[in-house]
């Protein structure tokens, strides 16, 4: 995944930071929607989308599904910063304002409750004028409770297969 701008590490371990970026580099969804990381911190993630015609609905404003995908992705990345990976079990969204041609969307997500099996997050999407466009909350069922260990094992297995 090409970088829209340099990704800021806001205090998570370097190996976790690198593994998160590497894991999502090959994400078809991120590439398809043109989603970029801007910052990762402990229990926090910021993602951006520079709006393009592929994001428009028939009224030439950004489709609500793009905003939903960005909220879900940002909350999922906030979960990864806690060294956990999971699946979305529920998500609610409040759409407040439409996004338009020329906007750069920025989602800011935080973990609000980091449980053993369930993690709860919230996120907001802003435009470049700092107007709030959407607010979301999500619940995530933890599938991997040590992302670094699992991802490192995956990379080692790939190295063995390539040799």
N, C-alpha and C positions, 0 to 999 in steps of 0.2 A: 504494500500500500504506500503510495507516495505521500510525503508529508506536506501538508498545507503550510505549516510553520513548525518550528522546533517544538518538540513536546517537552513540557516542563515537569520535572520530578519534584514534587512538593513533600519529600520526606519519606517515601517508601524505600525499602531495601533495593539496591541497584539490581540484584538478580531477579527480584519479583518484577520490577519495572521493565527490565529487558524481556522477560518471558511474556508479560502481558502484551507488549508491543509486537513481539515475534508471533505470538499465537493469533493475534488479530490481523497481522500483515497479510495472511492468506484467506481472510474472511471474505467470501463471496458477497455477503450482504453489505459489508462496509464498502467494498469496492463498487458494487452496483449502485449504492445510494450516495457514493462520494463522501463518506463519513471520515473525518480525521480526528485524531487525538489532539488536544491542546494542553491538557495537564492531568496528572494523576497524583493523588495524595492518599494519606491513610483514611480509607473509607470515603473517598471522594474522587470523582472523575469529571472531566470536561471534554466534550466532543463538539465538533463543528461541522457544518455543511454549508458550503457556498452554494446558494440557490442557483439552479440551472433549469432550463426548460423541461428536463426529464422529471422534475419534481412537481410540475404544475398539474392541476386538474383542468377540467374543461372551461373553467372561468379564469384561467391563467393566474391562479394563486396556488400556493403550495398545498398539495393534497394532505388531508388530515392524517393519512396513513404514514406519510413521511415523518410528521411530527411524532406520531406514536412510536414508530421505529427508532427514532432518535432518543426519545425518553427511555424506552426499554433498553436500548444499547448502553446509554449512559449509566443507568442504574445497574445493569449487569457488569459494567466495568468497575463501578464503585465496589461491588461485591468482590471482584477479583483482587482489588487492592487489599482486601482482608485475607488474601491467600485462600479464598474459597471460590468454587464455581458451582453454579446452580441453574435451575430452570425457573422461568417465570410461572407462578401459579395464579396470580391475579394482578391486574393493573387497572387503575382508574385514571382518567384524563379529563381535565377541564380546559377546553379551548377558549382562549380569551381574545385573541386578535389574530388576523390572518398574516401570513408571511407572503412577501411579494418578490417580484423580479429585482435582482440586485442585493437582496438581503443576504447576510451571513448569519446563519442560525447557530447559537451556542447553547448547548444543554449542560447544566450544572447539576450533578447528582451527588447525594450523600447517603450513607448508611445511617439509618436512625435507630435500628435495633439489630444487633449482631448476635442472633441466637445460634445454638448448636446445629439445629436442623432447619430453622427458618430465619431468613434475613429480610428486613423491611427497609425500603429505600424511598426517597422522594427526590423529585427532580423538577427543574424549571427550564424552559426554553426562552432565550432572549434573542432579540435581533441586535444589530450593531448600534442601535440607538438606546440600548438597555431597556427596551420595552418588553414586558413579559408577554409571551405569546401563548404559552401553555404550561400547565402544572400537572404533574403526575405522581402517583404513589404506586409502589409495586411490592409484592411479596414473592420471595424466591426460595424454593426448596433446595437446600444444599445437596449437591451430588458428589462433590469432591471437597474434602476438608483440608487438603494440603495440595493446592494447585502447583506450587513449585516442585514438589517431589514428583507428582504425576507428570508434569510437563517435561521435567528433566529426564525422566525415564523414557518418555516418548521420543525425545531428541536422541538419546543414546541408542534406542532401538532403530531409529532411522539411519544413524551413522553406521551401525552394524550391517544393515541391509544394503547400504551403498558401497560397502567394501567388498 
